[in-house]
């Protein structure tokens, strides 16, 4: 099972926030040994981390936190979408 963590604090603590979510992710390494990622907002007041256990998607495309194409939005997701093929067909239709 994957693991996620995050912190919100004043932007003056930017480096501290990034280090803290890194430590949080490291503490949960047993929950996601396949990949790890960190992200901090451009303003520095929000940081996210993710530990990944790869089950279906073994590619690097599942690396998290994920960013929208324009970089405005960040997402970290703890779960697996098992009906992704039928959802994809619906969305493509």
PyMOL Python script that loads the backbone (N, CA, C, O; Angstrom):
from pymol import cmd

cmd.read_pdbstr("""\
ATOM      1  N   UNK A   1       0.841  -1.174   0.000  1.00  0.00           N
ATOM      2  CA  UNK A   1       0.000   0.000   0.000  1.00  0.00           C
ATOM      3  C   UNK A   1       0.889   1.241   0.000  1.00  0.00           C
ATOM      4  O   UNK A   1       1.923   1.259   0.669  1.00  0.00           O
ATOM      5  N   UNK A   2       0.511   2.248  -0.720  1.00  0.00           N
ATOM      6  CA  UNK A   2       1.253   3.504  -0.804  1.00  0.00           C
ATOM      7  C   UNK A   2       1.084   4.325   0.475  1.00  0.00           C
ATOM      8  O   UNK A   2       0.314   3.964   1.365  1.00  0.00           O
ATOM      9  N   UNK A   3       1.807   5.417   0.546  1.00  0.00           N
ATOM     10  CA  UNK A   3       1.702   6.317   1.691  1.00  0.00           C
ATOM     11  C   UNK A   3       1.865   7.749   1.201  1.00  0.00           C
ATOM     12  O   UNK A   3       2.671   8.021   0.311  1.00  0.00           O
ATOM     13  N   UNK A   4       1.095   8.662   1.785  1.00  0.00           N
ATOM     14  CA  UNK A   4       1.193  10.072   1.441  1.00  0.00           C
ATOM     15  C   UNK A   4       1.357  10.893   2.714  1.00  0.00           C
ATOM     16  O   UNK A   4       0.932  10.484   3.794  1.00  0.00           O
ATOM     17  N   UNK A   5       1.974  12.044   2.568  1.00  0.00           N
ATOM     18  CA  UNK A   5       2.090  12.976   3.690  1.00  0.00           C
ATOM     19  C   UNK A   5       2.160  14.385   3.141  1.00  0.00           C
ATOM     20  O   UNK A   5       2.454  14.592   1.964  1.00  0.00           O
ATOM     21  N   UNK A   6       1.888  15.346   3.998  1.00  0.00           N
ATOM     22  CA  UNK A   6       1.928  16.733   3.579  1.00  0.00           C
ATOM     23  C   UNK A   6       2.003  17.664   4.767  1.00  0.00           C
ATOM     24  O   UNK A   6       1.749  17.273   5.906  1.00  0.00           O
ATOM     25  N   UNK A   7       2.352  18.887   4.482  1.00  0.00           N
ATOM     26  CA  UNK A   7       2.448  19.898   5.527  1.00  0.00           C
ATOM     27  C   UNK A   7       2.097  21.257   4.930  1.00  0.00           C
ATOM     28  O   UNK A   7       2.412  21.553   3.777  1.00  0.00           O
ATOM     29  N   UNK A   8       1.442  22.067   5.739  1.00  0.00           N
ATOM     30  CA  UNK A   8       1.161  23.455   5.368  1.00  0.00           C
ATOM     31  C   UNK A   8       1.728  24.321   6.480  1.00  0.00           C
ATOM     32  O   UNK A   8       1.373  24.153   7.647  1.00  0.00           O
ATOM     33  N   UNK A   9       2.599  25.237   6.125  1.00  0.00           N
ATOM     34  CA  UNK A   9       3.153  26.186   7.090  1.00  0.00           C
ATOM     35  C   UNK A   9       3.664  27.409   6.342  1.00  0.00           C
ATOM     36  O   UNK A   9       3.725  27.399   5.113  1.00  0.00           O
ATOM     37  N   UNK A  10       4.024  28.440   7.050  1.00  0.00           N
ATOM     38  CA  UNK A  10       4.425  29.696   6.387  1.00  0.00           C
ATOM     39  C   UNK A  10       5.534  29.497   5.363  1.00  0.00           C
ATOM     40  O   UNK A  10       6.421  28.662   5.542  1.00  0.00           O
ATOM     41  N   UNK A  11       5.471  30.269   4.299  1.00  0.00           N
ATOM     42  CA  UNK A  11       6.439  30.131   3.216  1.00  0.00           C
ATOM     43  C   UNK A  11       7.865  30.436   3.657  1.00  0.00           C
ATOM     44  O   UNK A  11       8.811  30.050   2.971  1.00  0.00           O
ATOM     45  N   UNK A  12       8.040  31.111   4.772  1.00  0.00           N
ATOM     46  CA  UNK A  12       9.384  31.396   5.262  1.00  0.00           C
ATOM     47  C   UNK A  12      10.101  30.115   5.695  1.00  0.00           C
ATOM     48  O   UNK A  12      11.319  30.121   5.870  1.00  0.00           O
ATOM     49  N   UNK A  13       9.361  29.023   5.868  1.00  0.00           N
ATOM     50  CA  UNK A  13       9.932  27.747   6.299  1.00  0.00           C
ATOM     51  C   UNK A  13      10.041  26.766   5.129  1.00  0.00           C
ATOM     52  O   UNK A  13       9.943  25.555   5.324  1.00  0.00           O
ATOM     53  N   UNK A  14      10.242  27.285   3.923  1.00  0.00           N
ATOM     54  CA  UNK A  14      10.251  26.470   2.698  1.00  0.00           C
ATOM     55  C   UNK A  14      11.195  25.265   2.784  1.00  0.00           C
ATOM     56  O   UNK A  14      10.759  24.133   2.574  1.00  0.00           O
ATOM     57  N   UNK A  15      12.449  25.481   3.082  1.00  0.00           N
ATOM     58  CA  UNK A  15      13.426  24.389   3.138  1.00  0.00           C
ATOM     59  C   UNK A  15      13.100  23.413   4.270  1.00  0.00           C
ATOM     60  O   UNK A  15      13.280  22.203   4.137  1.00  0.00           O
ATOM     61  N   UNK A  16      12.624  23.956   5.367  1.00  0.00           N
ATOM     62  CA  UNK A  16      12.227  23.129   6.501  1.00  0.00           C
ATOM     63  C   UNK A  16      11.043  22.231   6.123  1.00  0.00           C
ATOM     64  O   UNK A  16      11.015  21.058   6.496  1.00  0.00           O
ATOM     65  N   UNK A  17      10.085  22.763   5.400  1.00  0.00           N
ATOM     66  CA  UNK A  17       8.920  21.993   4.965  1.00  0.00           C
ATOM     67  C   UNK A  17       9.326  20.848   4.046  1.00  0.00           C
ATOM     68  O   UNK A  17       8.860  19.720   4.207  1.00  0.00           O
ATOM     69  N   UNK A  18      10.192  21.139   3.084  1.00  0.00           N
ATOM     70  CA  UNK A  18      10.629  20.118   2.141  1.00  0.00           C
ATOM     71  C   UNK A  18      11.402  19.012   2.870  1.00  0.00           C
ATOM     72  O   UNK A  18      11.222  17.831   2.573  1.00  0.00           O
ATOM     73  N   UNK A  19      12.246  19.387   3.806  1.00  0.00           N
ATOM     74  CA  UNK A  19      12.988  18.390   4.592  1.00  0.00           C
ATOM     75  C   UNK A  19      12.040  17.554   5.443  1.00  0.00           C
ATOM     76  O   UNK A  19      12.221  16.343   5.566  1.00  0.00           O
ATOM     77  N   UNK A  20      11.032  18.192   6.030  1.00  0.00           N
ATOM     78  CA  UNK A  20      10.094  17.486   6.897  1.00  0.00           C
ATOM     79  C   UNK A  20       9.258  16.463   6.128  1.00  0.00           C
ATOM     80  O   UNK A  20       9.081  15.342   6.606  1.00  0.00           O
ATOM     81  N   UNK A  21       8.737  16.819   4.944  1.00  0.00           N
ATOM     82  CA  UNK A  21       7.964  15.829   4.187  1.00  0.00           C
ATOM     83  C   UNK A  21       8.869  14.711   3.685  1.00  0.00           C
ATOM     84  O   UNK A  21       8.420  13.577   3.517  1.00  0.00           O
ATOM     85  N   UNK A  22      10.127  15.020   3.447  1.00  0.00           N
ATOM     86  CA  UNK A  22      11.089  13.970   3.080  1.00  0.00           C
ATOM     87  C   UNK A  22      11.275  12.972   4.216  1.00  0.00           C
ATOM     88  O   UNK A  22      11.320  11.763   3.987  1.00  0.00           O
ATOM     89  N   UNK A  23      11.382  13.480   5.438  1.00  0.00           N
ATOM     90  CA  UNK A  23      11.502  12.603   6.604  1.00  0.00           C
ATOM     91  C   UNK A  23      10.233  11.795   6.829  1.00  0.00           C
ATOM     92  O   UNK A  23      10.291  10.626   7.210  1.00  0.00           O
ATOM     93  N   UNK A  24       9.080  12.429   6.589  1.00  0.00           N
ATOM     94  CA  UNK A  24       7.809  11.718   6.719  1.00  0.00           C
ATOM     95  C   UNK A  24       7.758  10.552   5.729  1.00  0.00           C
ATOM     96  O   UNK A  24       7.365   9.443   6.092  1.00  0.00           O
ATOM     97  N   UNK A  25       8.150  10.802   4.495  1.00  0.00           N
ATOM     98  CA  UNK A  25       8.149   9.755   3.476  1.00  0.00           C
ATOM     99  C   UNK A  25       9.131   8.648   3.840  1.00  0.00           C
ATOM    100  O   UNK A  25       8.820   7.468   3.679  1.00  0.00           O
ATOM    101  N   UNK A  26      10.299   9.010   4.323  1.00  0.00           N
ATOM    102  CA  UNK A  26      11.289   8.010   4.715  1.00  0.00           C
ATOM    103  C   UNK A  26      10.777   7.122   5.845  1.00  0.00           C
ATOM    104  O   UNK A  26      11.082   5.931   5.890  1.00  0.00           O
ATOM    105  N   UNK A  27      10.001   7.703   6.757  1.00  0.00           N
ATOM    106  CA  UNK A  27       9.456   6.930   7.881  1.00  0.00           C
ATOM    107  C   UNK A  27       8.422   5.911   7.407  1.00  0.00           C
ATOM    108  O   UNK A  27       8.128   4.948   8.116  1.00  0.00           O
ATOM    109  N   UNK A  28       7.872   6.118   6.218  1.00  0.00           N
ATOM    110  CA  UNK A  28       6.854   5.203   5.690  1.00  0.00           C
ATOM    111  C   UNK A  28       7.383   4.395   4.503  1.00  0.00           C
ATOM    112  O   UNK A  28       6.596   3.900   3.697  1.00  0.00           O
ATOM    113  N   UNK A  29       8.695   4.256   4.389  1.00  0.00           N
ATOM    114  CA  UNK A  29       9.301   3.573   3.241  1.00  0.00           C
ATOM    115  C   UNK A  29       8.797   2.141   3.087  1.00  0.00           C
ATOM    116  O   UNK A  29       8.702   1.641   1.967  1.00  0.00           O
ATOM    117  N   UNK A  30       8.477   1.486   4.176  1.00  0.00           N
ATOM    118  CA  UNK A  30       7.975   0.105   4.117  1.00  0.00           C
ATOM    119  C   UNK A  30       6.625   0.009   3.416  1.00  0.00           C
ATOM    120  O   UNK A  30       6.245  -1.066   2.952  1.00  0.00           O
ATOM    121  N   UNK A  31       5.897   1.118   3.334  1.00  0.00           N
ATOM    122  CA  UNK A  31       4.578   1.118   2.675  1.00  0.00           C
ATOM    123  C   UNK A  31       4.681   1.336   1.178  1.00  0.00           C
ATOM    124  O   UNK A  31       3.734   1.053   0.444  1.00  0.00           O
ATOM    125  N   UNK A  32       5.808   1.832   0.721  1.00  0.00           N
ATOM    126  CA  UNK A  32       5.984   2.103  -0.699  1.00  0.00           C
ATOM    127  C   UNK A  32       7.443   2.045  -1.097  1.00  0.00           C
ATOM    128  O   UNK A  32       8.087   3.084  -1.242  1.00  0.00           O
ATOM    129  N   UNK A  33       7.979   0.838  -1.277  1.00  0.00           N
ATOM    130  CA  UNK A  33       9.407   0.708  -1.565  1.00  0.00           C
ATOM    131  C   UNK A  33       9.801   0.965  -3.020  1.00  0.00           C
ATOM    132  O   UNK A  33      10.990   1.023  -3.333  1.00  0.00           O
ATOM    133  N   UNK A  34       8.817   1.121  -3.913  1.00  0.00           N
ATOM    134  CA  UNK A  34       9.134   1.201  -5.339  1.00  0.00           C
ATOM    135  C   UNK A  34       9.483   2.593  -5.865  1.00  0.00           C
ATOM    136  O   UNK A  34      10.178   2.712  -6.873  1.00  0.00           O
ATOM    137  N   UNK A  35       9.011   3.642  -5.197  1.00  0.00           N
ATOM    138  CA  UNK A  35       9.285   4.996  -5.676  1.00  0.00           C
ATOM    139  C   UNK A  35       8.970   5.985  -4.563  1.00  0.00           C
ATOM    140  O   UNK A  35       8.219   5.682  -3.637  1.00  0.00           O
ATOM    141  N   UNK A  36       9.549   7.155  -4.668  1.00  0.00           N
ATOM    142  CA  UNK A  36       9.309   8.212  -3.693  1.00  0.00           C
ATOM    143  C   UNK A  36       9.394   9.558  -4.407  1.00  0.00           C
ATOM    144  O   UNK A  36      10.186   9.733  -5.334  1.00  0.00           O
ATOM    145  N   UNK A  37       8.567  10.506  -3.964  1.00  0.00           N
ATOM    146  CA  UNK A  37       8.609  11.831  -4.575  1.00  0.00           C
ATOM    147  C   UNK A  37       8.210  12.904  -3.583  1.00  0.00           C
ATOM    148  O   UNK A  37       7.472  12.647  -2.632  1.00  0.00           O
ATOM    149  N   UNK A  38       8.713  14.126  -3.816  1.00  0.00           N
ATOM    150  CA  UNK A  38       8.372  15.293  -2.992  1.00  0.00           C
ATOM    151  C   UNK A  38       8.021  16.442  -3.917  1.00  0.00           C
ATOM    152  O   UNK A  38       8.505  16.522  -5.046  1.00  0.00           O
ATOM    153  N   UNK A  39       7.171  17.332  -3.420  1.00  0.00           N
ATOM    154  CA  UNK A  39       6.796  18.525  -4.170  1.00  0.00           C
ATOM    155  C   UNK A  39       6.552  19.637  -3.165  1.00  0.00           C
ATOM    156  O   UNK A  39       6.032  19.402  -2.074  1.00  0.00           O
ATOM    157  N   UNK A  40       6.934  20.849  -3.543  1.00  0.00           N
ATOM    158  CA  UNK A  40       6.625  22.023  -2.725  1.00  0.00           C
ATOM    159  C   UNK A  40       6.031  23.092  -3.639  1.00  0.00           C
ATOM    160  O   UNK A  40       6.484  23.283  -4.768  1.00  0.00           O
ATOM    161  N   UNK A  41       5.025  23.778  -3.139  1.00  0.00           N
ATOM    162  CA  UNK A  41       4.343  24.789  -3.945  1.00  0.00           C
ATOM    163  C   UNK A  41       5.291  25.938  -4.287  1.00  0.00           C
ATOM    164  O   UNK A  41       6.259  26.180  -3.566  1.00  0.00           O
ATOM    165  N   UNK A  42       5.016  26.639  -5.375  1.00  0.00           N
ATOM    166  CA  UNK A  42       5.855  27.780  -5.736  1.00  0.00           C
ATOM    167  C   UNK A  42       5.942  28.828  -4.628  1.00  0.00           C
ATOM    168  O   UNK A  42       6.963  29.501  -4.486  1.00  0.00           O
ATOM    169  N   UNK A  43       4.875  28.966  -3.847  1.00  0.00           N
ATOM    170  CA  UNK A  43       4.888  29.938  -2.748  1.00  0.00           C
ATOM    171  C   UNK A  43       5.594  29.393  -1.509  1.00  0.00           C
ATOM    172  O   UNK A  43       5.927  30.152  -0.600  1.00  0.00           O
ATOM    173  N   UNK A  44       5.823  28.077  -1.472  1.00  0.00           N
ATOM    174  CA  UNK A  44       6.557  27.478  -0.364  1.00  0.00           C
ATOM    175  C   UNK A  44       5.743  27.180   0.873  1.00  0.00           C
ATOM    176  O   UNK A  44       6.311  26.801   1.897  1.00  0.00           O
ATOM    177  N   UNK A  45       4.424  27.340   0.817  1.00  0.00           N
ATOM    178  CA  UNK A  45       3.629  27.131   2.030  1.00  0.00           C
ATOM    179  C   UNK A  45       2.953  25.766   2.101  1.00  0.00           C
ATOM    180  O   UNK A  45       2.304  25.459   3.101  1.00  0.00           O
ATOM    181  N   UNK A  46       3.089  24.942   1.065  1.00  0.00           N
ATOM    182  CA  UNK A  46       2.488  23.608   1.046  1.00  0.00           C
ATOM    183  C   UNK A  46       3.498  22.624   0.450  1.00  0.00           C
ATOM    184  O   UNK A  46       4.096  22.892  -0.593  1.00  0.00           O
ATOM    185  N   UNK A  47       3.680  21.490   1.119  1.00  0.00           N
ATOM    186  CA  UNK A  47       4.591  20.460   0.616  1.00  0.00           C
ATOM    187  C   UNK A  47       3.917  19.095   0.725  1.00  0.00           C
ATOM    188  O   UNK A  47       3.193  18.822   1.682  1.00  0.00           O
ATOM    189  N   UNK A  48       4.166  18.242  -0.271  1.00  0.00           N
ATOM    190  CA  UNK A  48       3.598  16.898  -0.315  1.00  0.00           C
ATOM    191  C   UNK A  48       4.705  15.882  -0.558  1.00  0.00           C
ATOM    192  O   UNK A  48       5.707  16.179  -1.208  1.00  0.00           O
ATOM    193  N   UNK A  49       4.508  14.672  -0.024  1.00  0.00           N
ATOM    194  CA  UNK A  49       5.413  13.580  -0.357  1.00  0.00           C
ATOM    195  C   UNK A  49       4.604  12.312  -0.576  1.00  0.00           C
ATOM    196  O   UNK A  49       3.464  12.195  -0.126  1.00  0.00           O
ATOM    197  N   UNK A  50       5.210  11.372  -1.271  1.00  0.00           N
ATOM    198  CA  UNK A  50       4.521  10.136  -1.634  1.00  0.00           C
ATOM    199  C   UNK A  50       5.507   8.978  -1.646  1.00  0.00           C
ATOM    200  O   UNK A  50       6.641   9.122  -2.103  1.00  0.00           O
ATOM    201  N   UNK A  51       5.068   7.826  -1.140  1.00  0.00           N
ATOM    202  CA  UNK A  51       5.806   6.566  -1.258  1.00  0.00           C
ATOM    203  C   UNK A  51       4.941   5.643  -2.088  1.00  0.00           C
ATOM    204  O   UNK A  51       3.737   5.544  -1.854  1.00  0.00           O
ATOM    205  N   UNK A  52       5.539   4.967  -3.054  1.00  0.00           N
ATOM    206  CA  UNK A  52       4.752   4.194  -4.019  1.00  0.00           C
ATOM    207  C   UNK A  52       5.047   2.703  -3.956  1.00  0.00           C
ATOM    208  O   UNK A  52       6.200   2.273  -3.954  1.00  0.00           O
ATOM    209  N   UNK A  53       3.975   1.932  -3.905  1.00  0.00           N
ATOM    210  CA  UNK A  53       4.021   0.489  -4.078  1.00  0.00           C
ATOM    211  C   UNK A  53       3.372   0.204  -5.427  1.00  0.00           C
ATOM    212  O   UNK A  53       2.160   0.367  -5.572  1.00  0.00           O
ATOM    213  N   UNK A  54       4.151  -0.214  -6.404  1.00  0.00           N
ATOM    214  CA  UNK A  54       3.640  -0.441  -7.761  1.00  0.00           C
ATOM    215  C   UNK A  54       2.951  -1.794  -7.830  1.00  0.00           C
ATOM    216  O   UNK A  54       3.535  -2.817  -7.475  1.00  0.00           O
ATOM    217  N   UNK A  55       1.693  -1.791  -8.295  1.00  0.00           N
ATOM    218  CA  UNK A  55       0.937  -3.029  -8.422  1.00  0.00           C
ATOM    219  C   UNK A  55       0.579  -3.283  -9.882  1.00  0.00           C
ATOM    220  O   UNK A  55       0.959  -4.312 -10.442  1.00  0.00           O
ATOM    221  N   UNK A  56      -0.146  -2.359 -10.502  1.00  0.00           N
ATOM    222  CA  UNK A  56      -0.547  -2.535 -11.905  1.00  0.00           C
ATOM    223  C   UNK A  56       0.384  -1.747 -12.821  1.00  0.00           C
ATOM    224  O   UNK A  56       0.990  -2.317 -13.727  1.00  0.00           O
ATOM    225  N   UNK A  57       0.498  -0.462 -12.595  1.00  0.00           N
ATOM    226  CA  UNK A  57       1.348   0.398 -13.428  1.00  0.00           C
ATOM    227  C   UNK A  57       2.763   0.383 -12.854  1.00  0.00           C
ATOM    228  O   UNK A  57       3.026   0.992 -11.817  1.00  0.00           O
ATOM    229  N   UNK A  58       3.663  -0.310 -13.529  1.00  0.00           N
ATOM    230  CA  UNK A  58       5.044  -0.421 -13.058  1.00  0.00           C
ATOM    231  C   UNK A  58       5.946   0.640 -13.682  1.00  0.00           C
ATOM    232  O   UNK A  58       7.139   0.696 -13.384  1.00  0.00           O
ATOM    233  N   UNK A  59       5.377   1.485 -14.551  1.00  0.00           N
ATOM    234  CA  UNK A  59       6.179   2.488 -15.258  1.00  0.00           C
ATOM    235  C   UNK A  59       6.450   3.714 -14.390  1.00  0.00           C
ATOM    236  O   UNK A  59       5.853   3.888 -13.327  1.00  0.00           O
ATOM    237  N   UNK A  60       7.346   4.540 -14.856  1.00  0.00           N
ATOM    238  CA  UNK A  60       7.677   5.799 -14.180  1.00  0.00           C
ATOM    239  C   UNK A  60       6.527   6.798 -14.294  1.00  0.00           C
ATOM    240  O   UNK A  60       6.507   7.802 -13.582  1.00  0.00           O
ATOM    241  N   UNK A  61       5.562   6.528 -15.191  1.00  0.00           N
ATOM    242  CA  UNK A  61       4.417   7.420 -15.360  1.00  0.00           C
ATOM    243  C   UNK A  61       3.555   7.519 -14.107  1.00  0.00           C
ATOM    244  O   UNK A  61       2.753   8.444 -13.985  1.00  0.00           O
ATOM    245  N   UNK A  62       3.706   6.585 -13.179  1.00  0.00           N
ATOM    246  CA  UNK A  62       2.949   6.621 -11.937  1.00  0.00           C
ATOM    247  C   UNK A  62       3.643   7.394 -10.831  1.00  0.00           C
ATOM    248  O   UNK A  62       3.170   7.415  -9.695  1.00  0.00           O
ATOM    249  N   UNK A  63       4.776   8.039 -11.158  1.00  0.00           N
ATOM    250  CA  UNK A  63       5.512   8.808 -10.142  1.00  0.00           C
ATOM    251  C   UNK A  63       4.631   9.924  -9.584  1.00  0.00           C
ATOM    252  O   UNK A  63       3.914  10.597 -10.324  1.00  0.00           O
ATOM    253  N   UNK A  64       4.699  10.105  -8.280  1.00  0.00           N
ATOM    254  CA  UNK A  64       3.903  11.135  -7.611  1.00  0.00           C
ATOM    255  C   UNK A  64       4.778  11.923  -6.645  1.00  0.00           C
ATOM    256  O   UNK A  64       5.849  11.455  -6.260  1.00  0.00           O
ATOM    257  N   UNK A  65       4.346  13.082  -6.260  1.00  0.00           N
ATOM    258  CA  UNK A  65       3.170  13.837  -6.653  1.00  0.00           C
ATOM    259  C   UNK A  65       3.175  14.158  -8.153  1.00  0.00           C
ATOM    260  O   UNK A  65       4.217  14.408  -8.759  1.00  0.00           O
ATOM    261  N   UNK A  66       1.973  14.140  -8.718  1.00  0.00           N
ATOM    262  CA  UNK A  66       1.782  14.435 -10.139  1.00  0.00           C
ATOM    263  C   UNK A  66       1.417  15.905 -10.296  1.00  0.00           C
ATOM    264  O   UNK A  66       0.760  16.489  -9.435  1.00  0.00           O
ATOM    265  N   UNK A  67       1.852  16.492 -11.404  1.00  0.00           N
ATOM    266  CA  UNK A  67       1.530  17.888 -11.705  1.00  0.00           C
ATOM    267  C   UNK A  67       0.677  17.971 -12.957  1.00  0.00           C
ATOM    268  O   UNK A  67       0.832  17.168 -13.877  1.00  0.00           O
ATOM    269  N   UNK A  68      -0.226  18.945 -12.988  1.00  0.00           N
ATOM    270  CA  UNK A  68      -1.003  19.191 -14.198  1.00  0.00           C
ATOM    271  C   UNK A  68      -0.063  19.676 -15.290  1.00  0.00           C
ATOM    272  O   UNK A  68       1.067  20.078 -15.011  1.00  0.00           O
ATOM    273  N   UNK A  69      -0.526  19.637 -16.529  1.00  0.00           N
ATOM    274  CA  UNK A  69       0.309  20.018 -17.670  1.00  0.00           C
ATOM    275  C   UNK A  69       0.909  21.411 -17.518  1.00  0.00           C
ATOM    276  O   UNK A  69       2.043  21.647 -17.935  1.00  0.00           O
ATOM    277  N   UNK A  70       0.156  22.334 -16.923  1.00  0.00           N
ATOM    278  CA  UNK A  70       0.671  23.694 -16.757  1.00  0.00           C
ATOM    279  C   UNK A  70       1.393  23.895 -15.419  1.00  0.00           C
ATOM    280  O   UNK A  70       1.882  24.990 -15.141  1.00  0.00           O
ATOM    281  N   UNK A  71       1.462  22.848 -14.590  1.00  0.00           N
ATOM    282  CA  UNK A  71       2.165  22.929 -13.314  1.00  0.00           C
ATOM    283  C   UNK A  71       1.396  23.626 -12.215  1.00  0.00           C
ATOM    284  O   UNK A  71       1.919  23.808 -11.115  1.00  0.00           O
ATOM    285  N   UNK A  72       0.173  24.018 -12.486  1.00  0.00           N
ATOM    286  CA  UNK A  72      -0.608  24.772 -11.500  1.00  0.00           C
ATOM    287  C   UNK A  72      -1.129  23.893 -10.364  1.00  0.00           C
ATOM    288  O   UNK A  72      -1.222  24.340  -9.220  1.00  0.00           O
ATOM    289  N   UNK A  73      -1.468  22.644 -10.681  1.00  0.00           N
ATOM    290  CA  UNK A  73      -2.065  21.754  -9.690  1.00  0.00           C
ATOM    291  C   UNK A  73      -1.156  20.568  -9.402  1.00  0.00           C
ATOM    292  O   UNK A  73      -0.497  20.044 -10.300  1.00  0.00           O
ATOM    293  N   UNK A  74      -1.128  20.153  -8.142  1.00  0.00           N
ATOM    294  CA  UNK A  74      -0.369  18.974  -7.729  1.00  0.00           C
ATOM    295  C   UNK A  74      -1.328  18.002  -7.060  1.00  0.00           C
ATOM    296  O   UNK A  74      -2.280  18.408  -6.394  1.00  0.00           O
ATOM    297  N   UNK A  75      -1.064  16.708  -7.247  1.00  0.00           N
ATOM    298  CA  UNK A  75      -1.929  15.669  -6.709  1.00  0.00           C
ATOM    299  C   UNK A  75      -1.069  14.509  -6.232  1.00  0.00           C
ATOM    300  O   UNK A  75      -0.120  14.108  -6.906  1.00  0.00           O
ATOM    301  N   UNK A  76      -1.401  13.982  -5.084  1.00  0.00           N
ATOM    302  CA  UNK A  76      -0.842  12.713  -4.653  1.00  0.00           C
ATOM    303  C   UNK A  76      -2.014  11.819  -4.289  1.00  0.00           C
ATOM    304  O   UNK A  76      -2.953  12.249  -3.618  1.00  0.00           O
ATOM    305  N   UNK A  77      -1.954  10.585  -4.731  1.00  0.00           N
ATOM    306  CA  UNK A  77      -3.106   9.692  -4.678  1.00  0.00           C
ATOM    307  C   UNK A  77      -2.697   8.368  -4.055  1.00  0.00           C
ATOM    308  O   UNK A  77      -1.707   7.764  -4.468  1.00  0.00           O
ATOM    309  N   UNK A  78      -3.448   7.918  -3.073  1.00  0.00           N
ATOM    310  CA  UNK A  78      -3.188   6.636  -2.419  1.00  0.00           C
ATOM    311  C   UNK A  78      -4.301   5.682  -2.819  1.00  0.00           C
ATOM    312  O   UNK A  78      -5.380   5.692  -2.227  1.00  0.00           O
ATOM    313  N   UNK A  79      -4.039   4.866  -3.815  1.00  0.00           N
ATOM    314  CA  UNK A  79      -5.044   3.918  -4.255  1.00  0.00           C
ATOM    315  C   UNK A  79      -4.709   3.353  -5.614  1.00  0.00           C
ATOM    316  O   UNK A  79      -3.696   3.707  -6.218  1.00  0.00           O
ATOM    317  N   UNK A  80      -5.561   2.481  -6.086  1.00  0.00           N
ATOM    318  CA  UNK A  80      -5.391   1.845  -7.384  1.00  0.00           C
ATOM    319  C   UNK A  80      -6.746   1.865  -8.080  1.00  0.00           C
ATOM    320  O   UNK A  80      -7.761   1.524  -7.472  1.00  0.00           O
ATOM    321  N   UNK A  81      -6.771   2.258  -9.334  1.00  0.00           N
ATOM    322  CA  UNK A  81      -8.014   2.294 -10.099  1.00  0.00           C
ATOM    323  C   UNK A  81      -8.039   1.030 -10.954  1.00  0.00           C
ATOM    324  O   UNK A  81      -7.396   0.964 -12.002  1.00  0.00           O
ATOM    325  N   UNK A  82      -8.780   0.042 -10.503  1.00  0.00           N
ATOM    326  CA  UNK A  82      -8.794  -1.259 -11.168  1.00  0.00           C
ATOM    327  C   UNK A  82      -9.639  -1.278 -12.432  1.00  0.00           C
ATOM    328  O   UNK A  82      -9.385  -2.101 -13.310  1.00  0.00           O
ATOM    329  N   UNK A  83     -10.623  -0.414 -12.560  1.00  0.00           N
ATOM    330  CA  UNK A  83     -11.458  -0.382 -13.760  1.00  0.00           C
ATOM    331  C   UNK A  83     -10.992   0.711 -14.725  1.00  0.00           C
ATOM    332  O   UNK A  83     -11.804   1.313 -15.427  1.00  0.00           O
ATOM    333  N   UNK A  84      -9.705   0.957 -14.755  1.00  0.00           N
ATOM    334  CA  UNK A  84      -9.172   2.041 -15.579  1.00  0.00           C
ATOM    335  C   UNK A  84      -9.417   1.822 -17.074  1.00  0.00           C
ATOM    336  O   UNK A  84      -9.554   2.791 -17.820  1.00  0.00           O
ATOM    337  N   UNK A  85      -9.475   0.563 -17.520  1.00  0.00           N
ATOM    338  CA  UNK A  85      -9.700   0.314 -18.945  1.00  0.00           C
ATOM    339  C   UNK A  85     -11.107   0.731 -19.370  1.00  0.00           C
ATOM    340  O   UNK A  85     -11.277   1.352 -20.420  1.00  0.00           O
ATOM    341  N   UNK A  86     -12.115   0.396 -18.565  1.00  0.00           N
ATOM    342  CA  UNK A  86     -13.476   0.797 -18.929  1.00  0.00           C
ATOM    343  C   UNK A  86     -13.647   2.315 -18.774  1.00  0.00           C
ATOM    344  O   UNK A  86     -14.348   2.940 -19.570  1.00  0.00           O
ATOM    345  N   UNK A  87     -13.019   2.906 -17.764  1.00  0.00           N
ATOM    346  CA  UNK A  87     -13.086   4.361 -17.613  1.00  0.00           C
ATOM    347  C   UNK A  87     -12.431   5.063 -18.803  1.00  0.00           C
ATOM    348  O   UNK A  87     -12.944   6.065 -19.302  1.00  0.00           O
ATOM    349  N   UNK A  88     -11.308   4.536 -19.245  1.00  0.00           N
ATOM    350  CA  UNK A  88     -10.623   5.129 -20.385  1.00  0.00           C
ATOM    351  C   UNK A  88     -11.506   5.075 -21.632  1.00  0.00           C
ATOM    352  O   UNK A  88     -11.594   6.054 -22.374  1.00  0.00           O
ATOM    353  N   UNK A  89     -12.153   3.942 -21.860  1.00  0.00           N
ATOM    354  CA  UNK A  89     -13.034   3.803 -23.024  1.00  0.00           C
ATOM    355  C   UNK A  89     -14.181   4.820 -22.957  1.00  0.00           C
ATOM    356  O   UNK A  89     -14.534   5.422 -23.971  1.00  0.00           O
ATOM    357  N   UNK A  90     -14.753   5.007 -21.782  1.00  0.00           N
ATOM    358  CA  UNK A  90     -15.826   5.990 -21.626  1.00  0.00           C
ATOM    359  C   UNK A  90     -15.336   7.398 -21.907  1.00  0.00           C
ATOM    360  O   UNK A  90     -16.010   8.160 -22.600  1.00  0.00           O
ATOM    361  N   UNK A  91     -14.179   7.751 -21.382  1.00  0.00           N
ATOM    362  CA  UNK A  91     -13.644   9.087 -21.564  1.00  0.00           C
ATOM    363  C   UNK A  91     -13.235   9.368 -23.009  1.00  0.00           C
ATOM    364  O   UNK A  91     -13.360  10.493 -23.491  1.00  0.00           O
ATOM    365  N   UNK A  92     -12.747   8.339 -23.690  1.00  0.00           N
ATOM    366  CA  UNK A  92     -12.368   8.507 -25.084  1.00  0.00           C
ATOM    367  C   UNK A  92     -13.590   8.624 -25.990  1.00  0.00           C
ATOM    368  O   UNK A  92     -13.509   9.184 -27.083  1.00  0.00           O
ATOM    369  N   UNK A  93     -14.737   8.085 -25.522  1.00  0.00           N
ATOM    370  CA  UNK A  93     -15.978   8.127 -26.308  1.00  0.00           C
ATOM    371  C   UNK A  93     -16.631   9.425 -26.168  1.00  0.00           C
ATOM    372  O   UNK A  93     -17.689   9.650 -26.755  1.00  0.00           O
TER     373      UNK A  93
END
""", "prot")
cmd.dss("prot")
cmd.show_as("cartoon", "prot")
cmd.util.cbc("prot")
cmd.orient("prot")
